[in-house]
Amino acid sequence: MLNIPTTEERLGKSPQRLVRYFVLLMALVYLGLGVWLWWSAAQPSGGGLVQLGPTARRVLGSVFIIYGLLRFGRGYQANFRNKPTPPDHD
């Protein structure tokens, strides 16, 4: 069996630290995409792969904004909030 060091051993820290910031970054990407779709709904669409009308852009933008907010909230709760310690039962 090969004796290959783990990621934690190679980096000297847990990759979980990087993952928790990546979760928040992706939530901001979804928020930004949703805001851009909402804002660009009034502008004429270019010759893209999928051409959406203004109503479809606003609906899709709203979905991305809601999803980004939910993802940001859940990511923040899971990774950055202090978890309460359970009381000791004697």
C-alpha distances in whole Angstrom, upper triangle without the diagonal:
4,6,9,12,14,17,19,18,18,22,23,24,24,24,26,29,29,29,32,34,33,34,37,37,37,40,42,41,42,46,46,46,48,51,51,51,54,56,56,57,61,60,60,56,55,54,51,48,50,53,54,57,58,58,55,53,55,53,50,50,51,48,46,48,48,44,43,45,43,40,41,42,39,37,39,40,36,35,38,40,40,39,42,40,41,44,44,45,46
4,6,9,12,15,17,15,15,19,20,22,22,22,24,27,26,27,30,32,30,32,35,35,35,38,40,39,41,44,44,44,46,49,49,49,52,54,53,55,59,58,58,54,53,52,49,47,48,51,52,56,57,57,53,52,53,52,48,49,50,47,44,46,46,42,42,44,42,39,39,41,38,36,38,38,35,33,36,39,39,38,41,40,41,44,44,45,47
4,7,9,13,14,12,13,16,17,19,19,20,22,25,25,25,28,30,29,31,34,34,34,37,39,38,40,43,43,44,46,48,48,49,52,53,53,55,58,57,58,55,54,53,49,47,49,52,53,56,57,57,54,52,53,52,48,48,49,47,44,45,45,42,41,43,41,38,38,40,37,34,36,37,33,31,34,37,36,36,39,38,39,42,41,43,45
4,6,9,12,10,10,13,15,16,16,16,20,22,21,22,25,27,26,28,31,30,31,34,35,35,36,39,40,40,42,45,45,46,48,50,50,51,55,54,54,51,50,49,46,44,45,49,49,53,53,53,50,48,50,49,45,45,46,43,41,42,42,39,37,39,38,35,35,37,34,31,33,34,31,29,31,34,34,34,37,36,38,41,41,43,44
4,7,8,6,6,10,11,13,13,14,17,18,18,20,23,24,23,26,28,28,29,32,33,33,35,37,38,38,41,43,43,44,47,48,48,50,54,53,53,50,49,49,45,44,45,48,49,52,52,52,49,47,48,47,44,44,44,42,39,40,41,37,36,37,36,33,33,34,32,29,30,31,28,26,28,31,31,31,34,33,35,38,38,40,42
4,5,5,6,9,10,11,10,10,13,15,15,16,19,21,20,22,25,25,26,28,30,30,32,34,35,35,38,40,40,41,44,45,45,47,51,50,51,48,47,47,43,42,43,46,46,49,49,49,46,44,45,44,41,40,41,39,36,37,37,34,32,34,33,29,29,31,28,25,27,28,24,22,25,28,28,28,31,30,32,35,35,38,39
4,5,5,6,8,8,8,7,11,12,12,13,16,17,17,19,22,22,22,25,27,27,28,31,31,32,34,36,37,38,40,42,42,44,47,47,48,45,44,44,40,39,40,43,43,46,46,46,43,41,42,41,38,37,38,36,33,34,34,31,29,31,30,26,26,28,26,23,24,25,22,20,22,25,26,26,29,29,31,35,35,38,40
4,6,5,5,5,5,7,9,11,12,13,15,17,17,19,21,22,23,25,27,27,29,31,32,33,35,37,38,39,41,42,43,45,49,48,49,47,46,46,43,41,42,45,45,48,48,47,45,43,43,42,39,38,39,37,34,34,34,31,29,31,30,26,26,27,25,22,23,24,21,18,20,23,23,24,27,26,29,32,32,35,37
4,6,5,7,9,10,13,14,15,17,19,20,21,23,25,25,26,29,30,31,33,35,35,36,39,40,41,43,45,46,46,49,52,51,52,49,49,49,45,44,45,48,48,51,51,51,48,46,47,46,43,42,42,40,37,38,38,35,33,34,33,30,29,31,29,26,27,28,24,22,24,27,26,27,30,29,31,34,34,37,39
4,6,8,10,10,14,14,14,16,19,20,20,22,25,24,25,28,29,29,32,34,34,35,38,39,39,41,43,44,45,47,50,49,50,47,47,46,43,42,43,46,47,50,49,50,47,45,46,45,42,41,42,40,36,37,38,35,33,34,34,30,29,31,29,26,27,29,26,23,25,28,28,29,32,32,34,37,37,40,42
4,5,8,8,12,11,11,14,16,16,17,20,21,21,23,25,26,27,29,31,31,32,35,36,37,38,41,41,42,44,47,47,48,45,45,45,41,41,42,44,45,47,47,47,45,42,43,43,39,38,39,37,34,35,35,32,30,31,31,27,26,28,27,23,24,26,23,20,22,25,25,26,30,30,32,35,36,39,41
4,7,9,12,12,12,15,17,18,19,21,23,23,25,27,28,29,31,33,33,35,37,38,39,41,43,43,44,47,50,49,50,48,47,48,44,44,45,47,47,50,49,50,47,45,45,45,41,40,41,39,36,36,37,34,31,32,32,28,27,29,27,24,24,26,23,20,21,24,24,25,28,28,31,33,34,37,38
4,6,9,8,10,12,13,14,16,18,19,20,22,24,25,26,28,30,30,32,34,35,36,38,40,41,42,44,47,47,48,46,46,46,43,42,43,45,45,47,47,47,44,42,42,42,39,37,38,36,33,33,33,30,28,29,28,25,24,25,24,20,20,22,19,16,17,20,20,21,24,24,27,30,31,34,36
4,5,6,8,9,11,13,14,15,17,18,20,22,23,24,26,28,29,30,32,33,34,36,38,39,40,42,45,45,47,44,44,44,41,40,40,43,43,45,45,44,42,40,40,39,36,35,35,33,30,31,30,28,26,26,26,22,21,23,21,17,18,19,16,13,15,18,18,19,22,22,25,28,29,32,34
4,5,5,6,9,10,11,13,15,16,17,19,20,21,23,25,26,27,29,31,31,33,35,36,37,39,42,42,43,41,40,41,37,36,37,39,39,42,41,41,39,36,37,36,33,32,32,30,27,28,28,25,23,24,23,20,19,21,19,16,17,18,16,13,15,19,20,20,24,24,27,30,31,34,37
4,5,5,6,9,10,10,13,14,15,17,19,20,21,23,24,26,27,29,30,32,33,35,36,38,41,41,42,40,40,41,37,36,36,39,38,41,40,39,37,35,35,34,31,30,30,28,25,26,25,22,21,21,20,17,17,18,16,12,14,15,12,9,12,15,16,17,20,21,24,27,28,31,34
4,6,6,7,9,10,12,13,15,16,18,19,21,22,23,25,27,28,29,31,33,34,35,37,40,40,42,40,40,41,37,37,37,39,38,41,40,39,37,35,35,34,31,30,30,28,25,25,25,23,20,21,21,17,16,17,16,12,13,15,12,9,11,14,15,16,20,21,24,27,29,32,35
4,6,5,6,9,10,11,12,15,16,16,19,20,21,22,25,26,27,29,30,31,32,35,38,37,39,37,37,37,34,33,34,36,35,38,37,37,35,32,33,32,29,28,28,27,23,24,24,21,19,20,20,17,15,18,16,13,14,16,14,11,13,16,18,19,23,25,27,31,33,36,38
4,5,5,6,9,10,10,12,14,15,17,19,20,21,23,24,25,27,29,30,31,33,36,36,38,35,35,36,32,31,32,34,33,36,35,35,32,30,30,30,27,26,26,24,21,21,22,19,17,18,17,14,13,15,14,10,12,14,12,9,12,15,18,18,22,24,26,30,32,34,37
4,5,5,7,9,10,11,13,15,16,17,19,20,22,23,25,26,28,29,31,32,35,36,37,35,36,37,33,33,32,34,33,36,35,34,32,30,30,29,26,25,25,23,20,20,20,17,15,16,15,12,11,12,11,7,8,11,9,6,8,12,14,15,19,21,24,27,29,32,35
4,5,5,6,9,10,11,12,14,15,16,18,20,21,22,24,26,27,28,30,33,33,35,33,34,35,31,31,31,33,32,34,33,33,31,28,28,28,25,23,24,22,19,19,19,17,14,15,16,12,10,13,13,9,9,12,12,9,10,13,16,18,22,24,27,30,32,35,38
4,5,5,6,9,10,10,12,14,15,16,18,20,21,22,24,25,26,28,32,31,33,31,31,32,28,28,28,30,29,32,31,31,29,26,26,26,23,21,22,21,17,18,18,16,13,15,15,12,11,14,13,10,11,14,13,11,13,16,19,20,24,26,29,33,35,38,41
4,5,5,6,9,10,11,13,14,16,17,19,20,21,23,24,26,27,31,31,33,30,31,32,28,28,27,29,28,30,30,29,27,25,25,24,21,20,20,18,15,15,15,13,10,12,12,8,8,10,9,6,9,11,10,9,11,14,17,18,22,24,27,30,33,35,39
4,5,5,6,9,10,11,12,14,15,17,18,20,21,22,24,26,29,29,31,30,30,32,29,28,28,29,28,30,29,28,26,24,23,23,21,19,19,17,14,14,14,12,9,10,11,8,6,9,9,6,7,11,11,10,10,13,17,18,22,25,27,31,33,36,39
4,5,5,6,9,10,10,12,14,15,16,18,20,21,22,24,27,27,29,27,28,29,26,26,26,27,26,28,27,27,25,23,23,23,20,18,19,18,14,14,15,13,10,12,13,10,9,12,13,10,11,15,15,13,14,17,20,22,26,28,31,34,37,40,43
4,5,5,6,9,10,10,12,14,15,16,18,20,21,23,26,26,27,25,26,27,23,23,23,24,23,26,25,25,23,20,20,20,17,15,16,15,11,12,13,11,8,11,12,8,8,12,12,10,12,15,15,14,16,18,22,23,27,29,32,35,38,40,44
4,5,5,6,9,10,11,12,14,15,17,18,20,21,25,25,27,25,26,28,24,24,23,25,23,25,24,23,21,19,18,18,15,14,14,13,9,9,10,8,5,7,8,6,5,9,10,8,10,13,14,13,15,17,20,22,25,28,30,34,36,39,42
4,5,5,6,8,10,10,12,14,15,16,18,20,23,23,25,24,25,27,24,24,23,24,23,24,23,23,21,18,18,18,16,13,14,14,10,9,11,10,6,8,11,9,7,11,13,11,12,15,16,16,16,18,22,24,27,30,33,36,39,41,45
4,5,5,6,9,10,10,12,14,15,16,18,21,21,23,21,22,23,20,20,20,21,20,22,21,21,19,17,17,17,14,12,14,13,9,10,12,11,8,11,13,11,10,14,15,14,15,18,19,18,19,22,25,27,30,33,35,39,42,44,48
4,5,5,6,9,10,11,12,14,15,17,20,20,22,20,21,23,20,20,18,19,18,20,19,19,17,14,14,14,11,9,10,9,6,7,9,7,5,8,10,9,10,13,14,13,15,18,18,19,20,22,25,27,30,33,35,38,41,43,47
4,5,5,6,9,10,11,12,14,16,19,19,22,20,22,24,21,22,20,21,19,20,18,18,17,14,13,14,11,9,9,9,6,5,8,8,5,7,10,10,9,12,14,14,15,18,19,19,19,21,25,26,30,33,35,38,41,44,47
4,5,5,6,9,10,10,12,14,17,17,19,18,19,22,19,20,19,19,18,19,17,18,17,14,13,15,12,9,11,12,8,8,11,11,9,11,14,13,12,15,18,17,18,21,22,22,22,24,28,29,33,36,38,41,44,47,50
4,6,5,6,9,10,10,12,15,15,17,15,17,18,16,17,15,16,15,16,15,16,14,11,11,12,10,7,10,10,7,8,11,11,9,12,15,14,14,17,19,18,20,23,23,23,24,26,30,31,35,38,40,43,46,48,52
4,5,5,6,9,10,11,14,15,17,16,18,20,17,18,16,16,14,15,13,13,12,9,8,9,7,4,6,7,5,5,8,9,8,10,13,13,14,16,18,18,20,22,23,24,24,26,30,31,34,37,39,42,45,48,51
4,5,5,6,8,10,13,14,16,16,18,21,19,20,18,18,15,16,13,14,14,10,9,11,10,6,8,10,8,7,11,12,10,12,15,15,15,18,20,20,21,23,25,25,25,27,31,32,35,38,40,44,47,49,53
4,5,5,6,8,11,11,14,13,15,17,15,17,16,15,14,14,12,14,13,9,10,12,11,7,10,12,10,10,14,14,13,15,18,18,18,21,23,22,23,26,27,27,28,30,33,35,38,41,43,47,50,52,56
4,5,5,6,10,10,12,11,13,16,14,15,13,12,10,11,9,10,9,6,6,9,7,5,8,10,9,10,13,14,13,16,18,18,19,21,23,23,25,27,28,29,29,31,35,36,39,42,44,47,51,53,56
4,6,5,8,10,13,13,16,18,17,18,16,14,12,11,9,9,10,6,5,8,8,5,7,10,10,9,12,14,14,15,18,19,19,21,23,24,25,27,29,29,30,31,35,36,39,42,44,47,50,53,56
4,6,7,8,12,12,15,18,17,19,17,16,13,13,10,12,12,9,8,12,12,9,11,14,13,12,15,17,16,17,21,21,21,23,26,26,27,29,31,31,31,33,36,38,41,44,46,49,53,55,58
4,5,5,8,8,11,14,14,16,14,12,11,10,8,11,11,8,9,12,12,10,13,15,14,14,18,19,18,20,23,23,23,26,28,28,29,32,33,33,33,35,39,40,43,47,49,52,55,57,61
4,6,8,8,12,15,14,16,14,11,9,7,5,7,8,6,6,10,10,9,11,14,14,14,17,19,19,20,23,24,24,27,29,29,30,32,34,34,35,36,40,41,44,48,49,52,56,58,61
4,7,9,12,16,16,19,16,13,11,9,6,9,11,9,9,13,14,13,15,18,18,18,20,22,22,24,26,27,27,30,32,32,33,35,37,38,38,39,43,44,47,51,52,55,59,61,64
4,6,9,13,14,17,15,12,11,10,8,12,13,10,12,15,15,14,17,19,19,19,22,24,23,25,28,28,29,31,33,33,34,37,38,38,39,40,44,46,49,52,54,57,60,63,66
4,7,10,11,14,13,10,10,9,8,12,13,11,13,16,16,16,19,21,20,21,24,25,25,27,30,30,31,33,35,35,36,39,40,40,41,43,47,48,51,54,56,59,62,65,68
4,7,8,11,9,6,7,8,9,12,12,10,13,15,14,15,18,19,19,20,23,24,24,26,28,28,29,32,33,33,35,38,38,39,40,42,45,46,50,53,54,58,61,63,67
4,6,9,9,8,10,11,13,16,15,13,16,19,17,17,21,22,21,22,26,26,25,28,30,30,31,34,35,34,36,39,40,40,41,43,47,48,51,54,56,59,62,65,68
4,7,8,7,11,13,15,18,16,15,19,20,18,19,23,23,22,24,27,27,27,30,32,31,32,35,36,36,38,40,41,41,42,44,48,49,52,55,57,61,63,66,69
4,5,6,9,12,14,17,15,13,17,18,16,17,20,20,19,22,24,24,24,27,29,28,29,32,33,32,35,37,37,37,39,41,45,46,49,52,54,57,60,62,66
4,7,10,13,16,18,15,14,18,18,16,17,21,20,19,22,24,23,24,27,28,27,29,32,32,32,34,37,36,37,38,41,44,45,48,51,53,56,59,61,64
4,6,10,13,14,11,11,15,15,13,15,18,17,17,20,22,21,22,25,26,26,27,30,31,31,33,35,35,36,38,40,43,44,47,50,51,55,58,59,63
4,7,10,12,10,9,13,14,12,14,17,17,17,20,22,22,23,26,27,27,29,31,32,32,34,37,37,38,39,41,45,45,48,51,53,56,59,61,65
4,7,8,6,6,10,10,10,11,14,15,15,17,19,20,21,23,25,25,27,29,30,30,33,35,35,36,37,39,43,43,46,49,51,54,57,59,63
4,6,5,6,9,10,11,12,14,15,16,18,20,21,22,24,26,27,28,30,31,32,34,36,37,38,39,40,44,45,48,51,52,55,59,60,64
4,6,5,6,9,10,10,12,14,15,16,18,20,21,22,24,25,26,28,30,31,32,34,36,37,37,39,42,43,46,49,51,54,57,59,63
4,5,5,6,9,10,11,12,14,15,17,18,20,21,23,24,26,27,29,30,31,33,34,36,37,37,41,42,44,48,49,52,55,57,61
4,5,5,6,8,10,11,12,14,15,16,18,20,21,22,24,26,27,28,30,31,32,34,35,36,40,40,43,46,47,50,54,55,59
4,5,5,6,8,10,10,12,14,15,16,18,20,21,22,24,25,26,28,30,31,32,33,34,38,39,42,45,46,49,53,54,58
4,6,5,6,9,10,10,12,14,15,16,18,20,21,22,24,25,27,28,30,31,32,33,36,37,40,43,44,48,51,53,56
4,5,5,6,9,10,11,12,14,15,17,18,20,21,23,24,26,27,28,30,31,32,35,36,38,42,43,46,49,51,54
4,5,5,6,9,10,10,12,14,15,16,18,20,21,22,24,26,27,28,29,30,34,34,37,40,42,45,48,50,53
4,5,5,6,9,10,10,12,14,15,16,18,20,21,22,24,25,26,27,28,32,33,36,39,41,44,47,49,53
4,5,5,6,8,10,11,12,14,15,17,18,20,21,22,24,25,26,27,31,31,34,37,38,42,45,47,50
4,5,5,6,8,10,11,12,14,15,16,18,20,21,22,24,25,26,29,30,32,36,37,40,43,45,49
4,6,5,6,8,10,10,12,14,15,16,18,20,21,22,23,24,28,29,31,35,36,39,42,44,48
4,5,5,6,9,10,10,12,14,15,16,18,20,21,21,22,26,27,30,33,35,38,41,43,47
4,5,5,6,9,10,11,12,14,15,16,18,20,21,21,25,25,28,31,32,36,39,41,44
4,5,5,6,8,10,10,12,14,15,16,18,19,20,24,24,27,30,31,35,38,39,43
4,5,5,6,8,10,10,12,14,15,16,17,18,22,23,26,29,31,34,37,39,43
4,5,5,6,9,10,10,12,14,15,16,16,20,21,24,27,29,32,35,37,41
4,5,5,6,8,10,11,12,14,15,15,19,19,22,25,26,30,33,35,39
4,5,5,6,8,10,10,12,13,15,18,19,22,25,26,30,33,35,38
4,6,5,6,8,10,10,11,12,16,17,20,24,26,29,32,34,38
4,5,5,6,9,10,10,10,14,15,18,21,23,26,29,32,35
4,5,5,6,8,10,10,14,14,16,19,21,25,27,30,33
4,5,5,6,8,10,13,14,17,20,22,25,28,31,34
4,6,5,5,7,10,12,15,18,21,24,27,30,33
4,6,6,5,8,9,12,15,17,21,24,26,30
4,6,7,9,9,12,15,17,20,23,25,29
4,6,9,9,13,15,18,22,24,27,30
4,7,9,12,15,18,21,24,27,30
4,6,9,12,15,18,21,24,27
4,6,9,12,15,18,21,24
4,6,9,12,15,18,21
4,6,9,12,15,18
4,6,9,12,15
4,6,9,12
4,6,10
4,6
4
